[in-house]
Amino acid sequence: MAKSLSTEQQQRLQQRWKTLHAESKLRSEKLKCLRADWAIEVGTAVKFQLEKQIQYEEAKLDDIDQQLNDIEAELQLPSHTKIIPDSISQVNVHQTCEVVSSGEAIEVFLYYSEQDEKLRNDLVEKCLHNMEIQGDINIWDKSKIRPGKTINIEINKRLNSAHIILLLISPTFLGYYHRSEVKEAIERCHAEGTNIIPILLIPVASWKSIKLVNFQLGNLQYLPKNGKFITDSRFWKNKNEAFVKIAEEFAEAVKQISAESH
């Protein structure tokens, strides 16, 4: 009951409500975009992937709604009473499905092999999503390119504005990267001082000495900093332990980069 909650407990619940409310707004807009994409998509394989993403977002929204209801019940809020969202949740969202940034967020470009999409999704969900919800970062990858847009133009535009480029390292990624249409653009960004951070997904033999034309992977500050790949069970109790480590280290990197850029 609300009377049994201390002031500190009530404040924590209210802050949790605001954070969940902000996440619900972003996921609702994402779901709207996915449904719009599904409606105009003609490719069977792509349509199937969109359906899976839609189901995932619907399940997430249901879970968030339940959590919001539980918090409201615990606080014993009357049905007409609303917690006023703070600046975290007062994000204006265009109908074009692009979240308006305050200008303070760090732009993060995510580059990966499509065969590593499940690990990419886990990385975003467990390491990056909370930071995006809080407005610390904006995450972008090629899956966000809208129908009718020119892929190379959109990718190069995002690369040019990126503060951080995350390379999700795996054997398939390295083969894909060398055939990639944006390889030279990423290497140009490196030469211009953009922060490029390899994320170690799946073990690659002698990976530190692998040269990506004008730089070696081992010369970059990779994550996790201990150099152990996420999927290497010899070094982690489970993948979640690895993701927690990466989340902590990436948050520190973002804090440092943000301080340097302002």
ChimeraX commands (.cxc) that place a marker at each C-alpha (Angstrom):
marker #1 position 0.00,0.00,0.00 radius 0.5
marker #1 position 1.11,3.57,-0.65 radius 0.5
marker #1 position 0.98,4.47,3.07 radius 0.5
marker #1 position 3.58,1.81,3.86 radius 0.5
marker #1 position 6.06,3.22,1.33 radius 0.5
marker #1 position 8.72,5.63,2.47 radius 0.5
marker #1 position 9.22,8.88,0.58 radius 0.5
marker #1 position 12.39,7.48,-0.95 radius 0.5
marker #1 position 10.58,4.34,-2.11 radius 0.5
marker #1 position 7.80,6.40,-3.67 radius 0.5
marker #1 position 10.34,8.58,-5.48 radius 0.5
marker #1 position 12.11,5.52,-6.85 radius 0.5
marker #1 position 8.83,4.07,-8.10 radius 0.5
marker #1 position 7.87,7.37,-9.70 radius 0.5
marker #1 position 11.24,7.61,-11.46 radius 0.5
marker #1 position 10.88,4.02,-12.64 radius 0.5
marker #1 position 7.43,4.88,-13.99 radius 0.5
marker #1 position 8.83,7.82,-15.94 radius 0.5
marker #1 position 11.63,5.72,-17.43 radius 0.5
marker #1 position 9.18,3.00,-18.48 radius 0.5
marker #1 position 6.80,5.62,-19.87 radius 0.5
marker #1 position 9.60,7.05,-22.02 radius 0.5
marker #1 position 10.54,3.59,-23.27 radius 0.5
marker #1 position 6.89,2.87,-24.08 radius 0.5
marker #1 position 6.66,6.00,-26.24 radius 0.5
marker #1 position 9.78,5.09,-28.20 radius 0.5
marker #1 position 8.75,1.47,-28.69 radius 0.5
marker #1 position 5.23,2.49,-29.73 radius 0.5
marker #1 position 6.66,4.73,-32.43 radius 0.5
marker #1 position 9.04,1.99,-33.54 radius 0.5
marker #1 position 6.12,-0.45,-33.75 radius 0.5
marker #1 position 4.19,2.03,-35.88 radius 0.5
marker #1 position 7.13,2.25,-38.27 radius 0.5
marker #1 position 7.54,-1.52,-38.43 radius 0.5
marker #1 position 3.87,-1.96,-39.27 radius 0.5
marker #1 position 4.13,0.68,-41.98 radius 0.5
marker #1 position 7.17,-1.09,-43.44 radius 0.5
marker #1 position 5.38,-4.45,-43.30 radius 0.5
marker #1 position 2.39,-3.03,-45.17 radius 0.5
marker #1 position 4.47,-1.90,-48.17 radius 0.5
marker #1 position 7.08,-4.68,-48.20 radius 0.5
marker #1 position 6.74,-7.20,-51.04 radius 0.5
marker #1 position 9.71,-9.48,-50.30 radius 0.5
marker #1 position 8.67,-12.63,-48.44 radius 0.5
marker #1 position 11.89,-12.97,-46.42 radius 0.5
marker #1 position 11.93,-9.31,-45.36 radius 0.5
marker #1 position 8.23,-9.40,-44.52 radius 0.5
marker #1 position 8.83,-12.43,-42.31 radius 0.5
marker #1 position 11.62,-10.61,-40.45 radius 0.5
marker #1 position 9.38,-7.58,-39.98 radius 0.5
marker #1 position 6.67,-9.81,-38.54 radius 0.5
marker #1 position 9.15,-11.20,-36.01 radius 0.5
marker #1 position 10.22,-7.69,-35.02 radius 0.5
marker #1 position 6.59,-6.59,-34.70 radius 0.5
marker #1 position 5.81,-9.55,-32.43 radius 0.5
marker #1 position 8.87,-8.77,-30.32 radius 0.5
marker #1 position 7.94,-5.10,-29.89 radius 0.5
marker #1 position 4.32,-5.97,-29.10 radius 0.5
marker #1 position 5.48,-8.36,-26.38 radius 0.5
marker #1 position 7.82,-5.71,-24.97 radius 0.5
marker #1 position 5.05,-3.12,-24.90 radius 0.5
marker #1 position 2.71,-5.55,-23.14 radius 0.5
marker #1 position 5.38,-6.17,-20.52 radius 0.5
marker #1 position 6.01,-2.43,-20.06 radius 0.5
marker #1 position 2.28,-1.74,-19.73 radius 0.5
marker #1 position 2.02,-4.39,-17.04 radius 0.5
marker #1 position 4.95,-2.89,-15.16 radius 0.5
marker #1 position 3.38,0.58,-15.37 radius 0.5
marker #1 position 0.09,-0.79,-14.06 radius 0.5
marker #1 position 1.90,-2.56,-11.20 radius 0.5
marker #1 position 3.69,0.64,-10.20 radius 0.5
marker #1 position 0.48,2.66,-10.33 radius 0.5
marker #1 position -1.23,0.03,-8.17 radius 0.5
marker #1 position 1.63,0.05,-5.68 radius 0.5
marker #1 position 1.45,3.83,-5.45 radius 0.5
marker #1 position -2.35,3.55,-5.29 radius 0.5
marker #1 position -2.86,6.28,-7.85 radius 0.5
marker #1 position -6.49,7.17,-8.61 radius 0.5
marker #1 position -7.45,6.43,-12.20 radius 0.5
marker #1 position -7.53,10.14,-13.08 radius 0.5
marker #1 position -4.12,10.85,-11.53 radius 0.5
marker #1 position -1.05,10.96,-13.78 radius 0.5
marker #1 position 2.62,11.17,-12.95 radius 0.5
marker #1 position 4.00,14.11,-14.92 radius 0.5
marker #1 position 6.75,12.78,-17.19 radius 0.5
marker #1 position 10.06,14.58,-16.90 radius 0.5
marker #1 position 12.39,15.54,-19.73 radius 0.5
marker #1 position 13.41,11.91,-20.29 radius 0.5
marker #1 position 9.96,11.03,-21.58 radius 0.5
marker #1 position 9.09,14.37,-23.14 radius 0.5
marker #1 position 10.71,13.44,-26.45 radius 0.5
marker #1 position 8.90,14.66,-29.53 radius 0.5
marker #1 position 8.57,11.95,-32.15 radius 0.5
marker #1 position 7.98,12.81,-35.81 radius 0.5
marker #1 position 5.59,10.74,-37.87 radius 0.5
marker #1 position 8.59,10.03,-40.09 radius 0.5
marker #1 position 9.71,7.71,-37.29 radius 0.5
marker #1 position 12.83,9.67,-36.38 radius 0.5
marker #1 position 13.33,10.69,-32.76 radius 0.5
marker #1 position 14.30,14.31,-32.34 radius 0.5
marker #1 position 17.57,14.53,-30.48 radius 0.5
marker #1 position 18.28,17.29,-27.99 radius 0.5
marker #1 position 21.61,17.75,-29.75 radius 0.5
marker #1 position 23.46,16.41,-26.70 radius 0.5
marker #1 position 23.27,12.70,-27.51 radius 0.5
marker #1 position 26.28,10.86,-28.90 radius 0.5
marker #1 position 25.60,9.44,-32.38 radius 0.5
marker #1 position 26.48,5.73,-32.54 radius 0.5
marker #1 position 26.80,3.93,-35.90 radius 0.5
marker #1 position 26.44,0.15,-35.54 radius 0.5
marker #1 position 28.07,-2.00,-38.22 radius 0.5
marker #1 position 27.67,-5.76,-38.30 radius 0.5
marker #1 position 27.15,-8.84,-40.45 radius 0.5
marker #1 position 23.51,-9.79,-40.95 radius 0.5
marker #1 position 24.44,-13.33,-39.85 radius 0.5
marker #1 position 25.20,-11.88,-36.41 radius 0.5
marker #1 position 21.84,-10.16,-36.07 radius 0.5
marker #1 position 20.77,-12.08,-32.96 radius 0.5
marker #1 position 23.92,-11.07,-31.11 radius 0.5
marker #1 position 23.48,-7.54,-32.41 radius 0.5
marker #1 position 19.95,-7.48,-30.96 radius 0.5
marker #1 position 21.23,-8.81,-27.61 radius 0.5
marker #1 position 23.95,-6.16,-27.56 radius 0.5
marker #1 position 21.50,-3.33,-28.22 radius 0.5
marker #1 position 18.96,-4.63,-25.71 radius 0.5
marker #1 position 21.39,-5.35,-22.88 radius 0.5
marker #1 position 24.15,-2.78,-23.39 radius 0.5
marker #1 position 22.86,0.19,-25.37 radius 0.5
marker #1 position 19.11,0.51,-25.03 radius 0.5
marker #1 position 19.01,2.07,-21.56 radius 0.5
marker #1 position 21.53,4.71,-22.64 radius 0.5
marker #1 position 19.38,5.54,-25.67 radius 0.5
marker #1 position 16.24,5.81,-23.54 radius 0.5
marker #1 position 18.06,8.22,-21.21 radius 0.5
marker #1 position 19.11,10.36,-24.18 radius 0.5
marker #1 position 22.84,9.68,-23.86 radius 0.5
marker #1 position 23.17,8.08,-27.31 radius 0.5
marker #1 position 21.33,7.69,-30.60 radius 0.5
marker #1 position 21.82,4.28,-32.22 radius 0.5
marker #1 position 21.70,3.88,-35.99 radius 0.5
marker #1 position 22.33,0.98,-38.36 radius 0.5
marker #1 position 21.28,0.13,-41.90 radius 0.5
marker #1 position 18.09,-1.61,-40.75 radius 0.5
marker #1 position 16.68,1.89,-40.13 radius 0.5
marker #1 position 16.95,2.95,-43.77 radius 0.5
marker #1 position 13.46,3.80,-44.98 radius 0.5
marker #1 position 12.04,2.41,-48.24 radius 0.5
marker #1 position 12.87,4.61,-51.21 radius 0.5
marker #1 position 16.11,5.91,-49.72 radius 0.5
marker #1 position 19.48,5.29,-51.40 radius 0.5
marker #1 position 21.41,2.92,-49.13 radius 0.5
marker #1 position 24.92,4.25,-49.74 radius 0.5
marker #1 position 23.83,7.87,-49.38 radius 0.5
marker #1 position 22.04,7.19,-46.08 radius 0.5
marker #1 position 24.94,5.17,-44.67 radius 0.5
marker #1 position 27.53,7.77,-45.62 radius 0.5
marker #1 position 25.38,10.55,-44.18 radius 0.5
marker #1 position 25.16,8.71,-40.85 radius 0.5
marker #1 position 28.85,7.86,-40.88 radius 0.5
marker #1 position 29.70,11.52,-41.37 radius 0.5
marker #1 position 27.68,12.51,-38.31 radius 0.5
marker #1 position 28.74,9.60,-36.09 radius 0.5
marker #1 position 30.76,10.20,-32.93 radius 0.5
marker #1 position 31.27,6.45,-32.43 radius 0.5
marker #1 position 31.38,3.56,-34.91 radius 0.5
marker #1 position 30.89,0.12,-33.34 radius 0.5
marker #1 position 32.29,-2.78,-35.37 radius 0.5
marker #1 position 30.76,-6.08,-34.22 radius 0.5
marker #1 position 33.67,-8.46,-34.74 radius 0.5
marker #1 position 33.11,-12.05,-35.87 radius 0.5
marker #1 position 34.48,-14.28,-38.66 radius 0.5
marker #1 position 31.48,-13.48,-40.87 radius 0.5
marker #1 position 31.82,-9.75,-40.18 radius 0.5
marker #1 position 35.45,-9.67,-41.30 radius 0.5
marker #1 position 34.61,-11.41,-44.57 radius 0.5
marker #1 position 31.64,-9.09,-45.04 radius 0.5
marker #1 position 33.62,-5.96,-44.17 radius 0.5
marker #1 position 36.23,-6.47,-46.89 radius 0.5
marker #1 position 33.45,-6.76,-49.48 radius 0.5
marker #1 position 31.50,-3.89,-47.96 radius 0.5
marker #1 position 30.42,-0.80,-49.83 radius 0.5
marker #1 position 31.21,1.39,-46.81 radius 0.5
marker #1 position 34.67,0.04,-45.97 radius 0.5
marker #1 position 36.45,3.07,-47.41 radius 0.5
marker #1 position 34.05,5.46,-45.67 radius 0.5
marker #1 position 34.73,3.87,-42.28 radius 0.5
marker #1 position 38.46,3.99,-42.90 radius 0.5
marker #1 position 38.15,7.66,-43.84 radius 0.5
marker #1 position 36.28,8.31,-40.58 radius 0.5
marker #1 position 39.10,6.60,-38.69 radius 0.5
marker #1 position 41.66,8.82,-40.41 radius 0.5
marker #1 position 39.58,11.88,-39.47 radius 0.5
marker #1 position 39.51,10.91,-35.80 radius 0.5
marker #1 position 36.08,9.29,-35.39 radius 0.5
marker #1 position 36.03,6.89,-32.44 radius 0.5
marker #1 position 35.96,3.32,-33.79 radius 0.5
marker #1 position 35.33,0.65,-31.17 radius 0.5
marker #1 position 35.44,-3.07,-32.03 radius 0.5
marker #1 position 32.95,-5.15,-30.03 radius 0.5
marker #1 position 34.25,-8.71,-29.68 radius 0.5
marker #1 position 31.35,-11.03,-30.53 radius 0.5
marker #1 position 32.63,-14.37,-31.88 radius 0.5
marker #1 position 36.27,-15.52,-31.61 radius 0.5
marker #1 position 38.56,-14.84,-34.56 radius 0.5
marker #1 position 42.08,-16.30,-34.69 radius 0.5
marker #1 position 44.91,-13.74,-34.38 radius 0.5
marker #1 position 42.31,-10.98,-34.51 radius 0.5
marker #1 position 44.57,-8.24,-33.07 radius 0.5
marker #1 position 46.88,-8.42,-36.08 radius 0.5
marker #1 position 44.06,-8.28,-38.65 radius 0.5
marker #1 position 44.49,-5.18,-40.78 radius 0.5
marker #1 position 41.46,-3.32,-42.09 radius 0.5
marker #1 position 43.39,-1.56,-44.87 radius 0.5
marker #1 position 44.73,1.43,-42.93 radius 0.5
marker #1 position 44.43,0.26,-39.33 radius 0.5
marker #1 position 44.73,-2.92,-37.25 radius 0.5
marker #1 position 41.99,-4.10,-34.92 radius 0.5
marker #1 position 44.45,-4.54,-32.07 radius 0.5
marker #1 position 45.41,-0.86,-32.26 radius 0.5
marker #1 position 41.87,0.23,-31.44 radius 0.5
marker #1 position 40.35,0.27,-27.95 radius 0.5
marker #1 position 38.09,-2.77,-28.17 radius 0.5
marker #1 position 35.36,-3.91,-25.79 radius 0.5
marker #1 position 35.37,-5.75,-23.55 radius 0.5
marker #1 position 38.75,-4.37,-22.55 radius 0.5
marker #1 position 39.93,-7.77,-21.33 radius 0.5
marker #1 position 39.93,-8.92,-24.97 radius 0.5
marker #1 position 37.62,-11.87,-24.33 radius 0.5
marker #1 position 34.92,-12.53,-26.94 radius 0.5
marker #1 position 31.31,-12.48,-25.71 radius 0.5
marker #1 position 30.57,-16.00,-26.93 radius 0.5
marker #1 position 33.76,-17.57,-25.54 radius 0.5
marker #1 position 32.43,-19.66,-22.63 radius 0.5
marker #1 position 35.96,-20.26,-21.30 radius 0.5
marker #1 position 36.06,-16.74,-19.90 radius 0.5
marker #1 position 32.44,-15.92,-18.97 radius 0.5
marker #1 position 29.90,-17.64,-16.76 radius 0.5
marker #1 position 27.35,-16.69,-19.40 radius 0.5
marker #1 position 26.86,-14.08,-22.11 radius 0.5
marker #1 position 25.00,-11.78,-19.73 radius 0.5
marker #1 position 28.17,-11.37,-17.67 radius 0.5
marker #1 position 29.98,-10.25,-20.82 radius 0.5
marker #1 position 27.19,-7.86,-21.78 radius 0.5
marker #1 position 27.23,-6.25,-18.32 radius 0.5
marker #1 position 30.98,-5.69,-18.64 radius 0.5
marker #1 position 30.59,-4.13,-22.09 radius 0.5
marker #1 position 27.70,-1.93,-20.91 radius 0.5
marker #1 position 29.84,-0.55,-18.07 radius 0.5
marker #1 position 32.88,0.06,-20.25 radius 0.5
marker #1 position 30.88,1.57,-23.10 radius 0.5
marker #1 position 29.11,3.94,-20.72 radius 0.5
marker #1 position 32.52,5.17,-19.55 radius 0.5
marker #1 position 33.64,5.63,-23.16 radius 0.5
marker #1 position 30.51,7.63,-24.01 radius 0.5
marker #1 position 30.99,9.82,-20.93 radius 0.5
marker #1 position 34.57,10.58,-21.96 radius 0.5
marker #1 position 33.70,11.23,-25.62 radius 0.5
marker #1 position 30.77,13.43,-24.62 radius 0.5
marker #1 position 33.03,15.50,-22.36 radius 0.5
marker #1 position 35.57,15.92,-25.16 radius 0.5
marker #1 position 32.96,16.99,-27.72 radius 0.5
marker #1 position 31.34,19.71,-25.58 radius 0.5
marker link #1:1,2 radius 0.2
marker link #1:2,3 radius 0.2
marker link #1:3,4 radius 0.2
marker link #1:4,5 radius 0.2
marker link #1:5,6 radius 0.2
marker link #1:6,7 radius 0.2
marker link #1:7,8 radius 0.2
marker link #1:8,9 radius 0.2
marker link #1:9,10 radius 0.2
marker link #1:10,11 radius 0.2
marker link #1:11,12 radius 0.2
marker link #1:12,13 radius 0.2
marker link #1:13,14 radius 0.2
marker link #1:14,15 radius 0.2
marker link #1:15,16 radius 0.2
marker link #1:16,17 radius 0.2
marker link #1:17,18 radius 0.2
marker link #1:18,19 radius 0.2
marker link #1:19,20 radius 0.2
marker link #1:20,21 radius 0.2
marker link #1:21,22 radius 0.2
marker link #1:22,23 radius 0.2
marker link #1:23,24 radius 0.2
marker link #1:24,25 radius 0.2
marker link #1:25,26 radius 0.2
marker link #1:26,27 radius 0.2
marker link #1:27,28 radius 0.2
marker link #1:28,29 radius 0.2
marker link #1:29,30 radius 0.2
marker link #1:30,31 radius 0.2
marker link #1:31,32 radius 0.2
marker link #1:32,33 radius 0.2
marker link #1:33,34 radius 0.2
marker link #1:34,35 radius 0.2
marker link #1:35,36 radius 0.2
marker link #1:36,37 radius 0.2
marker link #1:37,38 radius 0.2
marker link #1:38,39 radius 0.2
marker link #1:39,40 radius 0.2
marker link #1:40,41 radius 0.2
marker link #1:41,42 radius 0.2
marker link #1:42,43 radius 0.2
marker link #1:43,44 radius 0.2
marker link #1:44,45 radius 0.2
marker link #1:45,46 radius 0.2
marker link #1:46,47 radius 0.2
marker link #1:47,48 radius 0.2
marker link #1:48,49 radius 0.2
marker link #1:49,50 radius 0.2
marker link #1:50,51 radius 0.2
marker link #1:51,52 radius 0.2
marker link #1:52,53 radius 0.2
marker link #1:53,54 radius 0.2
marker link #1:54,55 radius 0.2
marker link #1:55,56 radius 0.2
marker link #1:56,57 radius 0.2
marker link #1:57,58 radius 0.2
marker link #1:58,59 radius 0.2
marker link #1:59,60 radius 0.2
marker link #1:60,61 radius 0.2
marker link #1:61,62 radius 0.2
marker link #1:62,63 radius 0.2
marker link #1:63,64 radius 0.2
marker link #1:64,65 radius 0.2
marker link #1:65,66 radius 0.2
marker link #1:66,67 radius 0.2
marker link #1:67,68 radius 0.2
marker link #1:68,69 radius 0.2
marker link #1:69,70 radius 0.2
marker link #1:70,71 radius 0.2
marker link #1:71,72 radius 0.2
marker link #1:72,73 radius 0.2
marker link #1:73,74 radius 0.2
marker link #1:74,75 radius 0.2
marker link #1:75,76 radius 0.2
marker link #1:76,77 radius 0.2
marker link #1:77,78 radius 0.2
marker link #1:78,79 radius 0.2
marker link #1:79,80 radius 0.2
marker link #1:80,81 radius 0.2
marker link #1:81,82 radius 0.2
marker link #1:82,83 radius 0.2
marker link #1:83,84 radius 0.2
marker link #1:84,85 radius 0.2
marker link #1:85,86 radius 0.2
marker link #1:86,87 radius 0.2
marker link #1:87,88 radius 0.2
marker link #1:88,89 radius 0.2
marker link #1:89,90 radius 0.2
marker link #1:90,91 radius 0.2
marker link #1:91,92 radius 0.2
marker link #1:92,93 radius 0.2
marker link #1:93,94 radius 0.2
marker link #1:94,95 radius 0.2
marker link #1:95,96 radius 0.2
marker link #1:96,97 radius 0.2
marker link #1:97,98 radius 0.2
marker link #1:98,99 radius 0.2
marker link #1:99,100 radius 0.2
marker link #1:100,101 radius 0.2
marker link #1:101,102 radius 0.2
marker link #1:102,103 radius 0.2
marker link #1:103,104 radius 0.2
marker link #1:104,105 radius 0.2
marker link #1:105,106 radius 0.2
marker link #1:106,107 radius 0.2
marker link #1:107,108 radius 0.2
marker link #1:108,109 radius 0.2
marker link #1:109,110 radius 0.2
marker link #1:110,111 radius 0.2
marker link #1:111,112 radius 0.2
marker link #1:112,113 radius 0.2
marker link #1:113,114 radius 0.2
marker link #1:114,115 radius 0.2
marker link #1:115,116 radius 0.2
marker link #1:116,117 radius 0.2
marker link #1:117,118 radius 0.2
marker link #1:118,119 radius 0.2
marker link #1:119,120 radius 0.2
marker link #1:120,121 radius 0.2
marker link #1:121,122 radius 0.2
marker link #1:122,123 radius 0.2
marker link #1:123,124 radius 0.2
marker link #1:124,125 radius 0.2
marker link #1:125,126 radius 0.2
marker link #1:126,127 radius 0.2
marker link #1:127,128 radius 0.2
marker link #1:128,129 radius 0.2
marker link #1:129,130 radius 0.2
marker link #1:130,131 radius 0.2
marker link #1:131,132 radius 0.2
marker link #1:132,133 radius 0.2
marker link #1:133,134 radius 0.2
marker link #1:134,135 radius 0.2
marker link #1:135,136 radius 0.2
marker link #1:136,137 radius 0.2
marker link #1:137,138 radius 0.2
marker link #1:138,139 radius 0.2
marker link #1:139,140 radius 0.2
marker link #1:140,141 radius 0.2
marker link #1:141,142 radius 0.2
marker link #1:142,143 radius 0.2
marker link #1:143,144 radius 0.2
marker link #1:144,145 radius 0.2
marker link #1:145,146 radius 0.2
marker link #1:146,147 radius 0.2
marker link #1:147,148 radius 0.2
marker link #1:148,149 radius 0.2
marker link #1:149,150 radius 0.2
marker link #1:150,151 radius 0.2
marker link #1:151,152 radius 0.2
marker link #1:152,153 radius 0.2
marker link #1:153,154 radius 0.2
marker link #1:154,155 radius 0.2
marker link #1:155,156 radius 0.2
marker link #1:156,157 radius 0.2
marker link #1:157,158 radius 0.2
marker link #1:158,159 radius 0.2
marker link #1:159,160 radius 0.2
marker link #1:160,161 radius 0.2
marker link #1:161,162 radius 0.2
marker link #1:162,163 radius 0.2
marker link #1:163,164 radius 0.2
marker link #1:164,165 radius 0.2
marker link #1:165,166 radius 0.2
marker link #1:166,167 radius 0.2
marker link #1:167,168 radius 0.2
marker link #1:168,169 radius 0.2
marker link #1:169,170 radius 0.2
marker link #1:170,171 radius 0.2
marker link #1:171,172 radius 0.2
marker link #1:172,173 radius 0.2
marker link #1:173,174 radius 0.2
marker link #1:174,175 radius 0.2
marker link #1:175,176 radius 0.2
marker link #1:176,177 radius 0.2
marker link #1:177,178 radius 0.2
marker link #1:178,179 radius 0.2
marker link #1:179,180 radius 0.2
marker link #1:180,181 radius 0.2
marker link #1:181,182 radius 0.2
marker link #1:182,183 radius 0.2
marker link #1:183,184 radius 0.2
marker link #1:184,185 radius 0.2
marker link #1:185,186 radius 0.2
marker link #1:186,187 radius 0.2
marker link #1:187,188 radius 0.2
marker link #1:188,189 radius 0.2
marker link #1:189,190 radius 0.2
marker link #1:190,191 radius 0.2
marker link #1:191,192 radius 0.2
marker link #1:192,193 radius 0.2
marker link #1:193,194 radius 0.2
marker link #1:194,195 radius 0.2
marker link #1:195,196 radius 0.2
marker link #1:196,197 radius 0.2
marker link #1:197,198 radius 0.2
marker link #1:198,199 radius 0.2
marker link #1:199,200 radius 0.2
marker link #1:200,201 radius 0.2
marker link #1:201,202 radius 0.2
marker link #1:202,203 radius 0.2
marker link #1:203,204 radius 0.2
marker link #1:204,205 radius 0.2
marker link #1:205,206 radius 0.2
marker link #1:206,207 radius 0.2
marker link #1:207,208 radius 0.2
marker link #1:208,209 radius 0.2
marker link #1:209,210 radius 0.2
marker link #1:210,211 radius 0.2
marker link #1:211,212 radius 0.2
marker link #1:212,213 radius 0.2
marker link #1:213,214 radius 0.2
marker link #1:214,215 radius 0.2
marker link #1:215,216 radius 0.2
marker link #1:216,217 radius 0.2
marker link #1:217,218 radius 0.2
marker link #1:218,219 radius 0.2
marker link #1:219,220 radius 0.2
marker link #1:220,221 radius 0.2
marker link #1:221,222 radius 0.2
marker link #1:222,223 radius 0.2
marker link #1:223,224 radius 0.2
marker link #1:224,225 radius 0.2
marker link #1:225,226 radius 0.2
marker link #1:226,227 radius 0.2
marker link #1:227,228 radius 0.2
marker link #1:228,229 radius 0.2
marker link #1:229,230 radius 0.2
marker link #1:230,231 radius 0.2
marker link #1:231,232 radius 0.2
marker link #1:232,233 radius 0.2
marker link #1:233,234 radius 0.2
marker link #1:234,235 radius 0.2
marker link #1:235,236 radius 0.2
marker link #1:236,237 radius 0.2
marker link #1:237,238 radius 0.2
marker link #1:238,239 radius 0.2
marker link #1:239,240 radius 0.2
marker link #1:240,241 radius 0.2
marker link #1:241,242 radius 0.2
marker link #1:242,243 radius 0.2
marker link #1:243,244 radius 0.2
marker link #1:244,245 radius 0.2
marker link #1:245,246 radius 0.2
marker link #1:246,247 radius 0.2
marker link #1:247,248 radius 0.2
marker link #1:248,249 radius 0.2
marker link #1:249,250 radius 0.2
marker link #1:250,251 radius 0.2
marker link #1:251,252 radius 0.2
marker link #1:252,253 radius 0.2
marker link #1:253,254 radius 0.2
marker link #1:254,255 radius 0.2
marker link #1:255,256 radius 0.2
marker link #1:256,257 radius 0.2
marker link #1:257,258 radius 0.2
marker link #1:258,259 radius 0.2
marker link #1:259,260 radius 0.2
marker link #1:260,261 radius 0.2
marker link #1:261,262 radius 0.2
view
